[in-house]
Amino acid sequence: MEWSDRGLILGAKKHGETSVILELMTRGHGRHLGVVRGGRSRAMQPALQPGNEVFAVWRARLEDHIGHYAVEPAILRTSDLLDSAQALHGVHFLAALLRLLPERDPHEKLFDAAQAIAARMTTPEAPALFVHFELELLAELGFGLDLGSCAATGTREGLLYVSPKSGRAVSREAGAPWAEKLLPLPAFLRDESPGAPASVEDVRAGFRLTEYFLIRDVYLPRGQKAPDSRAAFIGGVK
């Protein structure tokens, strides 16, 4: 068995005296593990850091074996990430989200989104990208929200809330009597204002929105909790 793909490094664990088990998010083969011989060498270690991208060739005798990677650096981001505690939290946060996906299950849309976040991890746009990523992750896991029209009236205008029961948007008028029980829908997530800049308040509201559904539909059924890196990243949003 053999394939080649581009991969975003999520992490690496020691394996034996000189090797590592490398965890990649690949575009065509999903989240995939493989042994890198000599991965703990001085020459290899800088390239095998979370957030970097590599060209990888995976080989194994049988498809269900862990197999081995031969990797070549594609994009090295470590030096930039080390200059920002927020970016380091973000890298671990992104990896934790991608680990919610089954191994070896391709999710090309999520891979592309993860690449975009990794490339902008040190920029002001990163927090809003994470909110969009969590929404897309919920959709890929089968728990997508419907934020395009009002659940009560069908209108696509004036959307201001999200129903915590249905995950559907609710307009200002329809939601007014139950506003305290509904979740706020921040402006940058509304269909009526695509590409709108995201304020810190809106980003935090976006994270509260996605957190509610991630906990209810993903973490609690698995007996898990949201990763500490998520709280650390959100705490640094300014």
C-alpha positions in Angstrom: 0.0 0.0 0.0 1.3 3.5 -0.9 -0.1 7.0 -1.3 1.3 10.5 -1.3 -0.5 13.6 0.0 0.0 17.0 1.6 -0.3 17.1 5.3 -0.7 19.5 8.2 1.1 18.3 11.3 -1.1 17.9 14.3 1.5 16.2 16.6 4.3 13.7 17.0 5.0 11.1 19.7 8.2 9.4 20.5 8.5 5.9 19.1 11.5 3.8 20.0 14.9 5.5 20.4 15.0 7.5 17.2 11.6 7.6 15.5 8.2 9.3 16.0 4.6 8.5 15.3 3.5 11.5 13.2 -0.1 12.6 13.1 -1.1 14.4 10.0 -4.3 15.9 8.7 -4.1 15.1 4.9 -6.4 16.4 2.2 -7.2 13.1 0.6 -6.7 10.6 3.4 -8.0 12.4 6.4 -6.3 12.3 9.8 -3.6 9.7 9.5 -0.8 8.3 11.6 2.5 6.9 10.4 6.0 6.2 11.8 8.8 8.5 10.7 12.2 6.8 11.1 14.8 9.1 12.5 12.1 11.7 13.3 13.8 12.6 16.5 17.1 13.6 14.8 18.3 17.2 14.9 17.7 17.5 11.2 14.1 16.2 11.3 12.7 17.6 14.6 12.3 21.3 13.4 10.2 20.1 10.5 8.0 17.8 12.5 6.4 20.5 14.7 2.6 21.1 14.9 1.4 23.7 12.4 4.0 22.9 9.8 3.0 21.4 6.5 4.8 18.5 4.7 4.7 16.5 1.6 4.2 12.9 2.8 4.4 9.4 1.3 2.8 6.7 3.3 3.7 3.0 2.9 2.5 -0.1 4.6 2.2 -3.8 3.8 -1.5 -3.8 4.6 -4.0 -0.9 4.6 -4.9 -1.3 8.3 -1.2 -1.1 9.4 0.1 2.1 11.0 2.7 2.2 8.2 5.7 4.6 7.7 5.9 8.1 6.4 8.6 9.6 4.2 8.2 13.4 4.6 9.6 16.5 3.0 9.0 20.0 4.5 6.5 22.2 2.6 5.8 25.1 4.8 7.6 25.7 8.1 5.8 28.0 10.6 7.4 27.1 13.9 9.5 30.3 14.2 6.5 32.5 13.7 4.3 30.5 16.1 6.9 30.5 18.8 6.7 34.3 18.9 3.0 34.2 20.0 1.5 32.4 22.9 -1.9 32.9 21.3 -0.7 31.2 18.1 0.7 28.3 20.1 -2.7 27.8 21.8 -4.3 28.1 18.4 -2.2 25.3 16.9 -3.1 22.9 19.8 -6.8 24.0 19.6 -6.9 23.3 15.9 -5.3 19.9 16.4 -7.8 19.0 19.1 -10.7 19.9 16.8 -9.4 17.8 14.0 -9.0 14.9 16.4 -12.8 14.8 16.7 -12.8 13.3 13.2 -12.5 9.6 12.7 -9.0 8.5 11.6 -8.5 8.0 7.8 -11.8 9.7 7.0 -11.3 12.3 4.3 -12.7 15.8 4.9 -11.3 17.9 2.1 -13.3 21.0 3.0 -12.0 20.9 6.6 -8.5 20.3 5.5 -8.6 23.4 3.3 -10.1 25.4 6.2 -7.4 24.1 8.6 -4.7 25.1 6.1 -6.2 28.6 5.9 -6.2 29.0 9.7 -2.7 27.7 10.1 -1.5 30.2 7.5 -3.2 33.1 9.4 -2.7 31.9 12.9 -0.7 35.0 13.9 -3.2 37.4 12.3 -6.3 39.2 13.7 -8.5 37.1 11.4 -7.7 33.8 13.1 -10.4 33.9 15.8 -13.2 34.5 13.4 -11.8 31.7 11.1 -11.9 29.3 14.1 -15.6 30.1 14.7 -16.4 29.3 11.0 -14.2 26.2 11.3 -16.2 24.9 14.3 -19.5 25.4 12.5 -18.1 23.5 9.5 -16.8 20.7 11.8 -20.3 20.4 13.4 -21.8 20.1 9.9 -19.2 17.4 8.9 -20.0 15.5 12.1 -23.7 15.6 11.2 -24.8 18.4 13.5 -24.9 21.3 11.2 -26.7 24.6 12.1 -29.1 26.3 9.7 -28.3 29.9 9.9 -29.7 30.9 6.5 -33.4 31.6 7.3 -35.7 32.1 10.3 -37.1 28.9 11.7 -40.4 30.6 12.5 -41.1 32.8 9.4 -38.7 31.6 6.7 -37.3 35.1 6.2 -33.6 35.6 5.5 -33.5 39.1 6.9 -33.1 40.4 10.4 -31.6 37.1 11.7 -30.5 37.8 15.3 -30.8 34.6 17.3 -30.3 30.8 17.1 -32.6 28.3 18.7 -30.7 26.1 21.2 -33.1 23.3 20.5 -33.1 23.2 16.7 -29.9 25.0 15.8 -31.8 27.2 13.4 -31.7 30.9 13.0 -34.5 33.1 14.4 -35.3 36.6 13.3 -35.4 39.7 15.6 -39.2 39.9 15.4 -40.0 36.2 15.8 -37.4 35.8 18.6 -38.2 38.9 20.7 -40.6 37.1 23.1 -38.0 34.4 23.9 -34.8 36.4 23.5 -33.5 35.4 26.9 -33.7 31.7 25.9 -32.1 32.1 22.5 -28.5 32.2 21.5 -27.1 35.4 19.9 -26.2 35.1 16.2 -23.3 37.5 15.7 -23.2 39.7 12.6 -20.2 38.1 10.9 -22.1 34.7 10.7 -25.3 36.1 9.2 -26.0 35.4 5.5 -27.2 39.0 5.1 -23.7 40.4 5.8 -21.2 38.0 4.3 -17.6 39.0 4.9 -18.5 41.5 7.6 -15.6 42.3 9.9 -15.8 40.6 13.3 -15.6 42.6 16.5 -14.1 41.0 19.6 -17.6 40.8 21.1 -19.0 39.1 18.0 -16.2 36.6 17.9 -16.7 35.7 21.6 -20.5 35.3 20.9 -19.6 33.1 18.0 -17.5 30.9 20.2 -20.3 30.7 22.8 -22.7 29.6 20.0 -20.5 26.8 18.7 -19.5 25.8 22.2 -23.1 25.1 23.1 -23.6 22.7 20.2 -20.2 21.1 20.4 -20.7 20.3 24.1 -24.3 19.1 23.6 -23.8 17.1 20.4 -20.2 16.1 20.4 -18.3 16.3 23.7 -21.0 15.1 26.1 -22.1 12.0 24.1 -18.4 11.0 23.9 -17.8 11.6 27.6 -15.3 14.4 26.8 -14.9 18.0 27.5 -13.7 20.9 25.4 -9.9 21.1 25.3 -8.0 23.5 27.6 -6.4 24.9 24.5 -9.8 26.2 23.3 -10.4 28.2 26.5 -6.8 29.5 26.4 -7.1 30.7 22.8 -10.5 32.4 23.4 -9.1 34.0 26.5 -6.4 35.7 24.4 -8.8 37.1 21.8 -8.5 40.9 22.0 
